[in-house]
Amino acid sequence: MKCLIVQPVHEVGLEKLRAHGVEPVFPASPAMSDVAAALPGCDAVITRDAGLTAEAFAAADRLRVVVVHGTGHDAVDKVAASAHGVLVANTPGANARSVAELAVGLALSAARRLPAADAWERAGRTGFRESAVFTELSGKTALIVGFGVIGRHTARMLHQAFGMEILVHSPRVSDTEGFEKVAGLAEGLARADLISLHTPLRPETRHLIGENSLRVVKPGAILVNVGRAGLVDEAALAVALEEGRIAGAGLDVYEYGAPQGPLGQFDQVIFTPHLGATTEEALQRVVLGAVDSVLTALRGELPATALNAADWRYGR
Ligand SMILES: O=C(O)[C@H](O)COP(=O)(O)O
């Protein structure tokens, strides 16, 4: 059997596949045309943020399972998967601690403008300490938008390390671990010094942070997005930064070219290239979880993290 590895994964996963008689194969590139060209003959796929579109599913001839390396599965077309009888699963939780650590790091970096400080130092410029007002996180209020495993880890870290008051906005979640659930997003935005996004990208969460939301944020707030680019309307964020309605942002996800566009003009905005889950520890945990799900599905059993179980036709 063969498993297509759309984007690079940790070697331990490839070794585990081989040990179970599954040969890892690789497309020429993660571009969907190359993925579609490589799919015939493959029984399984492990993909990261490149996802899998209807074009790829149409090209598959013996595909049974797609496992998303990570939590967010918005880039995989589940409707097309179901139409082709292909199971889709993800690996929630396996990278949560790493993503949460980056969220905290981005919050601290934005509060103290660390990349700008470093850039000024390297350029031999003086006066950085007088150039802005820097803030502590300690004792402040954080709004966690989306209280899944990553949101929970972030909330606990901010609360335990900095004594932050935690507000939760997560309409589908009732257990907020004792943290206050706000009545609505606007209330949370009006009270929070830090807004951290951990919600999946769905039609109803697209541009959740847009012009209207940014009008009600507490002045001086910092925005962190380690979730998905589409959660933030970047044009509206640039206007809010320009008008001083928001103090800074740490973005691990953003639309293509954002650092070279209007947002890139603000040195209080920090860009990282979707690094949240890229630690040695998370990469190993995630790929081992993904391979487990591949092997489970290839045995004809349902992985615990299946997303479209009702549509799976085993043995096609
Ligand atoms: O949704 C997630 O968990 C992350 O986007 C994982 O992305 P990666 O596996 O490509 O690092």
The ligand as a Gaussian input file, in Angstrom:
#p B3LYP/6-31G(d) Opt

LIG

0 1
 O       -4.178000      23.356000      12.171000
 C       -3.074000      23.042000      12.617000
 O       -2.931000      22.253000      13.563000
 C       -1.845000      23.654000      12.007000
 O       -2.177000      24.488000      10.960000
 C       -0.841000      22.593000      11.639000
 O       -0.111000      22.945000      10.528000
 P        1.194000      22.121000      10.090000
 O        0.976000      20.693000      10.390000
 O        1.327000      22.411000       8.636000
 O        2.331000      22.690000      10.876000

